[in-house]
C-alpha cells in the first residue's frame, strides 16, 4: 500500500518517490499505479514521482455520484494536485490516462507544466474493440451484477489472452501479475469502474478533441508502431498537425505497453519532455 488522500468524494491511493520537479503518472483503462511504479520509478532520478490509482481502480474508491466521464476525472487530477501541493507537475498519461491528461491540458492548463503521453487515446473509435466488448455495459445495474458475479472468474480465465493482446507483439513480463499490479484488478469494484470508464468515453472525447488546438504547453506523444490496442496512425501521427510543437516518437515494432518493454526509450522520452516543461516554467519565472 501507498498513501491515501480524499479528493471530492473519492479516496485516492497513490505512491511517491524522489525529490525535484513533480511528475504525476495517470494509468489507463483497467490499470493501476504499478503500471508506472514498477518499470519507471527506479529510472527517473531528479524528480518527485507520484503515481495514483484513478477513482475506482487499484485501491482508490469512486463515489456513487460519479460516472467516470473525462471532465470528472480531470477534476479529480486537479484536486489531487492541489491536495498534495504539487507545483505545476508534468502529467504522464498512458492510454485512457492520456485522454485524462489531455482533458486537464484543455480545461485546466494553468495547473500543469506539460504532458507526456504514452500510447494515448486521443480520438473516438467507431466501435469498441472485440477484446473490450465485455466491458461495454451501458446499464449501471447490469454492470454491478456482472462485477459481483461473473467478472472476476472470467478475468482470471481469460487473463493470459488479454495480456497477450495488450502487451503484444511483446511478451508480458513474468513478474507482471504481482510486481506489475496485475492481481489488483481482480476485484468487483475495479471491474465496475473499468466498465464505467469504457461507457463514459463517448460522452466527452469528441468535444475535447475539438479543443486540442488550444494546447500551448510542452507536449509529447510516444507510440509503438505495432500497438494492437490503439493505432498510432489515428491516435498519434495526426496530433502533430493539431498541437503546436508536439514531440512525436514512434517506436518500431513496439506494442501498447512501452514502459515495460522499451523502458530506456520511455525514460528518455519523459526526461526530454520534462526538460522542456520545467525549463519553460523556469524561464518564465513561474514557481
DOZA-588689 format. One record per atom (N, C-alpha, C): x, y, z; residue in three letters. Coordinates in steps of 0.1 Angstrom, whole numbers, plus 2048, in hexadecimal, padded with zeros to 3 digits. Each point is the difference from the previous one (the first is absolute). Last residue first. Example, Ala and Ser with C-alpha at 12.3 -4.5 7.8 and 13.67 -1.06 7.14 Angstrom:
<pts>
8807EA847Ser
80980B800Ser
7F880B808Ser
8037C77FFAla
7F780C800Ala
80980C800Ala
</pts>
This chain:
<pts>
846927797Unk
8057F780AUnk
7FD7F27FCUnk
8088297DDUnk
7F67FA808Unk
8067F680AUnk
81681C7DCUnk
7FF80580EUnk
7F67FA809Unk
80E7F67D1Unk
7F580A801Unk
7FF80680EUnk
8207DE7F6Unk
80380B7F7Unk
7F680B801Unk
7F97D6816Unk
80B808807Unk
80380D7F8Unk
7E17E27EDUnk
7FA80680DUnk
80A808807Unk
80E7E87DAUnk
7F780B7FCUnk
7FA80780CUnk
8197D9808Unk
80980B7FBUnk
7F880C7FCUnk
7EA7D980CUnk
80580780CUnk
80A80B7FCUnk
7ED7E67DDUnk
7F5805808Unk
80680880CUnk
81E7E97E3Unk
7F980B7F9Unk
7F6807809Unk
8167DA810Unk
80A80B7FFUnk
7F980C7F9Unk
7E77D9803Unk
80180680DUnk
80A80C7FFUnk
7FB7E47DBUnk
7F4809801Unk
80180780DUnk
8227E17F9Unk
80080A7F5Unk
7F580A802Unk
8027DA81CUnk
80A80A803Unk
80080B7F6Unk
7E57DC7F6Unk
7FA80780CUnk
80A80B804Unk
80F7E37DEUnk
7F58087FBUnk
7FA80980CUnk
8217DF80AUnk
80680B7F9Unk
7F580A7FBUnk
7F17D9815Unk
80780980AUnk
80680C7F9Unk
7EE7DE7E4Unk
7F5808808Unk
80680980AUnk
81D7E37E9Unk
7FA80A7F6Unk
7F6809807Unk
8127DC818Unk
80A80A7FEUnk
7FB80B7F7Unk
7E47D9808Unk
80280980CUnk
80A80C7FDUnk
7E47DC7E7Unk
8098097FAUnk
80480B80AUnk
7E17DD80CUnk
8087F97F6Unk
80A8097F8Unk
7E180F824Unk
8057F3804Unk
80A7FA7F7Unk
7EA8297F6Unk
80780280DUnk
8067F3806Unk
7E48027D8Unk
80E8037FEUnk
80880280DUnk
7D27EB7EEUnk
80580180DUnk
80F804800Unk
7E37F57D9Unk
7F980A808Unk
80680380EUnk
81F7EC7D7Unk
7F2800802Unk
7FB80B80AUnk
82C7FB7DBUnk
7FC80080EUnk
7F1801801Unk
81C8037D7Unk
7FE7F3805Unk
7FB7FE80EUnk
81782E7F3Unk
7FD7F67F6Unk
7FE7F2807Unk
7F6832813Unk
8097F5802Unk
7FD7F47F7Unk
7F8839800Unk
7FA7F37FCUnk
80B7F5802Unk
7F5837810Unk
80A7F57FEUnk
7F87F37FEUnk
7F983A802Unk
7FA7F37FDUnk
80B7F67FEUnk
7F5834815Unk
80B7F67FEUnk
7FA7F27FEUnk
7EA8347F7Unk
7FF7F3806Unk
80C7F77FCUnk
7F38307F5Unk
80C7FC806Unk
8007F2807Unk
7D18147F8Unk
80C8077FBUnk
80C7FA808Unk
7D27E67F5Unk
80780680BUnk
80D8067FCUnk
7E67EC7DEUnk
7F6807808Unk
80780780CUnk
8157E47DEUnk
7FA80B7F9Unk
7F6808808Unk
8167D9811Unk
80A8097FCUnk
7FB80D7F9Unk
7E57D980CUnk
80180A80AUnk
80B80A7FDUnk
7F67D87E6Unk
7F880C7FDUnk
80280B80AUnk
8177D5807Unk
8058087F5Unk
7F880D7FDUnk
7F17E0823Unk
80C807802Unk
8048097F5Unk
7D87E4802Unk
80080680DUnk
80D808802Unk
7F77E77D7Unk
7F4808803Unk
80280980DUnk
8227E37F0Unk
7FD8087F4Unk
7F3808802Unk
8107E0820Unk
80880D801Unk
7FD8097F4Unk
7DF7DC818Unk
8088027F4Unk
80780D800Unk
7EF7DE829Unk
7FD80D7FAUnk
80A8027F4Unk
7FE7D5814Unk
7F5806807Unk
7FC80D7FAUnk
8267E67F3Unk
7F47F97FBUnk
7F4806807Unk
8358117F2Unk
7F580080AUnk
7F47FA7FBUnk
82D8087EBUnk
7F97F3800Unk
7F57FF80BUnk
81E8267FAUnk
7FB7FE7F3Unk
7F77F37FFUnk
80781F82CUnk
8067F57FAUnk
7FA7FE7F2Unk
80583081CUnk
7F77F57FCUnk
8097F47FBUnk
7FF83481BUnk
8087F57FCUnk
7F77F47FEUnk
7FE83A805Unk
7F97F37FFUnk
80A7F67FBUnk
7FF836819Unk
8067F57F8Unk
7F77F4800Unk
80483A80DUnk
7F87F47FFUnk
8087F67F8Unk
7FE83581AUnk
8097F67FBUnk
7F97F2800Unk
7DE8287FEUnk
80A7FB809Unk
80A7F77F9Unk
7D78157EFUnk
80D8077FDUnk
80B7FC809Unk
7CA7F37EDUnk
80B7FC809Unk
80D8067FBUnk
7D58037EAUnk
80280A80AUnk
80C7FD809Unk
7EF7E37DDUnk
80880B7FBUnk
80280B809Unk
7E47DA80AUnk
80E7FD801Unk
80980B7FBUnk
7CE7FA802Unk
80780B807Unk
80F7FD801Unk
7DE7E27EDUnk
7FE80D7F9Unk
80980B806Unk
7FD7D5815Unk
8088007F4Unk
80080D7F9Unk
7E37F9824Unk
80E803804Unk
8098017F4Unk
7D47F27F9Unk
80080E804Unk
80E805804Unk
7F97D27F7Unk
7FF8087F4Unk
80080F803Unk
7FF7E1825Unk
80D8007F9Unk
7FF8097F3Unk
7DC7F6822Unk
80780C800Unk
80C8017F6Unk
7DF7DA807Unk
7F880C804Unk
80880D7FEUnk
8117D27FAUnk
7F88057F5Unk
7F980D803Unk
8187E6822Unk
8098077F6Unk
7F88077F5Unk
7EE7E3824Unk
80080E802Unk
8088087F5Unk
7FC7CF804Unk
7F48067FBUnk
80180F800Unk
8247E8812Unk
7FF7FD7F2Unk
7F38067FAUnk
80980482EUnk
8098097F8Unk
7FE7FD7F1Unk
7E97E481EUnk
7FA80E800Unk
8098097F8Unk
8107D5807Unk
7F58007F7Unk
7F980D7FFUnk
8237FC81FUnk
8057FE7F2Unk
7F58007F6Unk
7F480182EUnk
80680C7FCUnk
8058007F2Unk
7F07D8813Unk
7F58097FEUnk
80580E7FBUnk
81F7DE80BUnk
7F97FD7F4Unk
7F580A7FDUnk
817803829Unk
8098047F5Unk
7F97FD7F2Unk
7EA7F3828Unk
80080F7FFUnk
8098047F4Unk
7FE7D180BUnk
7F48067FAUnk
80080F7FEUnk
82E7E57FFUnk
7F780380AUnk
7F38067F9Unk
8317F57F0Unk
7F67F5801Unk
7F780280CUnk
82781B7F2Unk
7F48037F8Unk
7F57F5801Unk
82C7FF815Unk
7F880A806Unk
7F38037F9Unk
8247E27F0Unk
7F67FA809Unk
7F780A807Unk
82580E7E3Unk
7F57F97F9Unk
7F57FA809Unk
82C81B808Unk
7F2803805Unk
7F57F97F9Unk
8327FD7FDUnk
7FA8097F7Unk
7F2804803Unk
8197E0819Unk
80780C801Unk
7FA80B7F7Unk
7EB7D57FFUnk
80280480EUnk
80680E800Unk
7F67EC7D6Unk
7F47FD808Unk
80180580EUnk
8258037E0Unk
7F580A7FFUnk
7F57FE809Unk
82C7E97F7Unk
7FD80580DUnk
7F4809800Unk
8137ED7D8Unk
7FD7F5809Unk
7FB80480EUnk
7F881E7D3Unk
80B7FD809Unk
7FB7F580AUnk
7EC8037CEUnk
7FF80780CUnk
80A7FB80AUnk
8098017CBUnk
7FA7F880BUnk
7FF80880CUnk
7FC8157CDUnk
80A7FC80AUnk
7F97F780BUnk
7EA8167DAUnk
8067F37FDUnk
80A7FC80AUnk
7DC80E817Unk
8057FB7F3Unk
80580B7F7Unk
7EA80382DUnk
80E8017FFUnk
8067FD7F2Unk
7D17FD809Unk
80480D804Unk
80F8027FFUnk
7EC7D57F5Unk
7FB80B7F7Unk
80680D804Unk
80A7DB81BUnk
8067FF7F3Unk
7FC80B7F7Unk
7EB7FE829Unk
80D805801Unk
8087FF7F3Unk
7D57ED803Unk
7FF80E801Unk
80E806800Unk
7FD7D1801Unk
7FC8067F3Unk
80080F800Unk
8087EA829Unk
80B7FE7F7Unk
7FD8067F2Unk
7DD801821Unk
80B809803Unk
80B7FE7F6Unk
7D37EA806Unk
8058057F4Unk
80C80A802Unk
7EB7E9825Unk
8007F67F5Unk
8078057F4Unk
7F881D825Unk
80A7F6803Unk
8027F67F5Unk
7DD81F7FDUnk
80D8077FEUnk
80C7F6803Unk
7D47F1807Unk
8038017F2Unk
80D8077FEUnk
7F07FC82CUnk
8047F37FAUnk
8038017F2Unk
7F2828814Unk
80C7FC805Unk
8047F27FBUnk
7D58127F3Unk
80C8087FBUnk
80D7FB805Unk
7D07F180AUnk
8097F97F6Unk
80D8077FDUnk
7E3811825Unk
7FD7F27FDUnk
80B7FA7F7Unk
7FC82F80FUnk
7FF7F880CUnk
7FD7F17FEUnk
8058217DCUnk
80B802809Unk
8007F680CUnk
7DA8027E3Unk
80C7F97FAUnk
80C801809Unk
7DB81880DUnk
7FD7F2801Unk
80C7F87FAUnk
80182E7FCUnk
8027FD80EUnk
7FE7F1802Unk
7F78127D6Unk
80E801802Unk
8037FB80FUnk
7D38047F3Unk
8077F47F9Unk
80F800803Unk
7E982680FUnk
7FB7F4807Unk
8077F47FBUnk
8078297E9Unk
8077FF80DUnk
7FC7F4808Unk
7FE8047C9Unk
7F780080CUnk
8087FF80DUnk
8157FD7D5Unk
7FB80D802Unk
7F780180DUnk
82C7E47EFUnk
7F37FC806Unk
7F980E804Unk
82F7EC7EAUnk
7F680B7FCUnk
7F27FB804Unk
8287E5806Unk
80080B80AUnk
7F580B7FCUnk
80A7D97E5Unk
7FA7FB80DUnk
7FF80B80BUnk
8158077D5Unk
7F28017FFUnk
7F97FB80DUnk
8308027F2Unk
7FB80980BUnk
7F1800800Unk
81A7E97DEUnk
8067FB80DUnk
7FB80880CUnk
7F380B7D3Unk
7FA7F3804Unk
8067FC80EUnk
7FF8347F4Unk
8087F57FCUnk
7F97F3805Unk
7E282B7F7Unk
8097FB80BUnk
8077F37FBUnk
7F28287DEUnk
7FA7F5807Unk
80A7FC80BUnk
8088277E8Unk
7F27FD7FAUnk
7FA7F5808Unk
824821817Unk
8007F47F7Unk
7F17FE7FCUnk
81A82F811Unk
7F57F6801Unk
8027F57F6Unk
82B81B812Unk
7F48027F7Unk
7F67F5803Unk
82A803818Unk
7FE80E7FCUnk
7F48037F8Unk
81E7DB822Unk
7F38017F9Unk
7FE80F7FEUnk
8337ED806Unk
7F4806806Unk
7F47FE7F7Unk
8337F1808Unk
7F57F97F9Unk
7F2805804Unk
82081981AUnk
8047F37FCUnk
7F47F97FAUnk
81083780CUnk
7F57F57FFUnk
8067F47F9Unk
80A83181CUnk
8087F67F9Unk
7F77F37FFUnk
7FB83980BUnk
7FA7F3800Unk
80A7F77F8Unk
802832820Unk
8007F97F3Unk
7FA7F2801Unk
800821824Unk
80B8057F8Unk
8017FA7F2Unk
7D380A824Unk
80B7F67FCUnk
80A8077F8Unk
7D7815810Unk
8047F780BUnk
80C7F77FDUnk
7E88207E2Unk
80880780AUnk
8057F780BUnk
7E27F17DCUnk
80E8017FCUnk
80980780BUnk
7CF7EA7FCUnk
80880680BUnk
80E8027FDUnk
7E07EF7DFUnk
7F780680AUnk
80780880BUnk
8187E77DDUnk
7F68097F9Unk
7F880880BUnk
8207E080EUnk
80780A7F9Unk
7F780A7F9Unk
7EE7DB817Unk
80680A80AUnk
80780B7F8Unk
7F07DD7E6Unk
7F5807806Unk
80480A80AUnk
8207E37EFUnk
7FC8097F5Unk
7F5809805Unk
80D7DC81BUnk
80A80B801Unk
7FD80A7F5Unk
7E47DA801Unk
7FE80880CUnk
80A80C801Unk
8057E17DDUnk
7F48087FEUnk
7FD80980CUnk
8237E1804Unk
80480B7F7Unk
7F48097FDUnk
7FA7D9819Unk
80680B808Unk
80580B7F8Unk
7F07D97EBUnk
7F5809804Unk
80580B809Unk
8287ED7EDUnk
7F37FB7FBUnk
7F5809804Unk
82780E81BUnk
8017F47F8Unk
7F27FC7FBUnk
81C82F814Unk
7F47F87FFUnk
8027F57F6Unk
81A828820Unk
8037F57F7Unk
7F47F7800Unk
80C83780EUnk
7F77F4800Unk
8057F67F6Unk
81882981EUnk
7FF7FA7F3Unk
7F77F4802Unk
7FA828823Unk
8077F47FCUnk
8007FE7F1Unk
7F7828824Unk
7FF7FE7F1Unk
8087F47FBUnk
802802831Unk
80180D7F9Unk
8017FD7F1Unk
7E97E682CUnk
8097FE7F5Unk
80080D7F7Unk
7E87F182BUnk
80880C7FEUnk
80A7FF7F5Unk
7DB7E2810Unk
80E7FC802Unk
80A80C7FFUnk
7D18067F8Unk
8017F980DUnk
80E7FD803Unk
7F68117D5Unk
7FE80B80AUnk
8037F980EUnk
8007E47DBUnk
80C8097FFUnk
7FF80A80CUnk
7DB7E57FBUnk
80B7F8805Unk
80C809800Unk
7DA8117EBUnk
7FF80080FUnk
80B7F9807Unk
7FF7FF7D1Unk
80380E804Unk
7FF800810Unk
7F47D87ECUnk
80E8027FEUnk
80480E806Unk
7D27F57FDUnk
8077F980BUnk
80F802800Unk
7E78127DDUnk
7FE80880DUnk
8067F980BUnk
8007EA7D7Unk
80980B800Unk
7FF80880CUnk
7E17DD7FAUnk
80D7FB804Unk
80B80B7FFUnk
7D480C7F4Unk
8017FC80EUnk
80E7FB804Unk
7F88097D2Unk
80180C808Unk
8007FE80FUnk
7FA7D97E3Unk
80D8077FFUnk
80180D808Unk
7DE7D9810Unk
8018097F4Unk
80E807801Unk
7EB7E1821Unk
80C7FD7F9Unk
8028087F3Unk
7DD802824Unk
7FD7F77F5Unk
80D7FC7F8Unk
7ED812835Unk
8088037F5Unk
7FF7F57F5Unk
7EA80082DUnk
7FB80C7F8Unk
8088037F3Unk
80B7DE822Unk
7F47FC7F8Unk
7FB80B7F7Unk
8347FD80FUnk
7F3803806Unk
7F57FC7F7Unk
8327EA802Unk
7F88097F8Unk
7F2802807Unk
8367EF810Unk
7F27FE800Unk
7F980B7F7Unk
8347E6802Unk
7F880C801Unk
7F17FD7FFUnk
8267E17FBUnk
7FB80180DUnk
7F880D802Unk
8037EC7D0Unk
80A7FD80AUnk
7FA80180EUnk
7E281A7E1Unk
80A7F77FCUnk
80A7FD80BUnk
7DB81F804Unk
7FB7F37FDUnk
80A7F67FCUnk
80E8327F9Unk
7F57FC809Unk
7FA7F27FBUnk
8338067F6Unk
7F48087FCUnk
7F47FB808Unk
8337FC811Unk
7F57F77FAUnk
7F58097FDUnk
833813800Unk
7F47FE808Unk
7F87F57F9Unk
836817805Unk
7F67F87F8Unk
7F47FD808Unk
8308217FFUnk
7F37FD807Unk
7F87F87F6Unk
835815809Unk
7F87F87F8Unk
7F47FC808Unk
8298277FDUnk
7F67FA809Unk
7F67F87F8Unk
8348077F0Unk
7F28057FFUnk
7F87FA80CUnk
82E7F57F6Unk
80080E7FEUnk
7F28067FFUnk
80A7CD7F1Unk
80580880BUnk
80080F7FCUnk
7EC7D37ECUnk
7FE80F7FDUnk
80480880DUnk
7FE7CE7FBUnk
8088057F4Unk
80080F7FFUnk
7E77E281FUnk
80E7FF803Unk
8098067F6Unk
7D07FF7FBUnk
80480980CUnk
80F7FF803Unk
7E77E77DCUnk
80680D7FDUnk
80580780CUnk
7E87D37FBUnk
80A8017F6Unk
80880D800Unk
7DE7F6823Unk
8097F57FEUnk
80A8027F5Unk
7DF822809Unk
8097FE80BUnk
80A7F57FDUnk
7DC8087E1Unk
80B80A800Unk
80A7FD80BUnk
7DA7E57FBUnk
8048017F2Unk
80B80B7FEUnk
7EA7F982AUnk
80C7F87FEUnk
8047FF7F1Unk
7D7817810Unk
80D807801Unk
80C7F87FEUnk
7D47F07E8Unk
80280580EUnk
80E805800Unk
7D67EF7D9Unk
80D7FF806Unk
80180580EUnk
7DA7FF7DFUnk
8027F4807Unk
80E7FE806Unk
7FF8267DEUnk
7F47F8803Unk
8037F3807Unk
827823805Unk
7F67FF7F6Unk
7F47F7805Unk
82482381DUnk
7FF7F37F9Unk
7F47FF7F7Unk
821829813Unk
7F27FC800Unk
7FE7F47F7Unk
82882081EUnk
7FD7F57F6Unk
7F17FC801Unk
82382D80CUnk
7F47F8804Unk
7FC7F67F5Unk
82D820812Unk
7FA7F97F5Unk
7F57F7805Unk
82082E813Unk
7F67F5801Unk
7FC7FA7F3Unk
831816812Unk
7F48047F9Unk
7F67F47FFUnk
8207F7826Unk
8038087F4Unk
7F38047FAUnk
80F7D281EUnk
7FE80E802Unk
8048087F4Unk
7EE7C9810Unk
80980A7FBUnk
7FD80E803Unk
7D87DD800Unk
80F7FD802Unk
80880C7FBUnk
7C97EA80BUnk
80980A7FBUnk
80E7FD804Unk
7C87ED7FAUnk
80D7FE805Unk
80980B7FBUnk
7C77F780AUnk
80B8047F8Unk
80D7FC806Unk
7C4800801Unk
80C7F9804Unk
80C8047F7Unk
7CE81780FUnk
80A7FD7F6Unk
80C7FA806Unk
7C9808808Unk
80C7FE808Unk
80B7FB7F6Unk
7D28207F8Unk
8087F47FDUnk
80C800809Unk
7DD8237FAUnk
7FB7F5807Unk
8087F37FFUnk
81982D7FAUnk
7F17FF7FEUnk
7FA7F5808Unk
82D7F8805Unk
7FE80A7F6Unk
7F17FF7FCUnk
8257EC828Unk
7F38017FBUnk
7FE80C7F7Unk
82B7DD80BUnk
7FB80E802Unk
7F28007FAUnk
82B7DA80FUnk
7F28037FCUnk
7FE80F802Unk
82D7DB7F7Unk
7F980A809Unk
7F28027FAUnk
8197D27F7Unk
80780D801Unk
7F980980AUnk
8057C77FBUnk
7F880C800Unk
80980D800Unk
</pts>
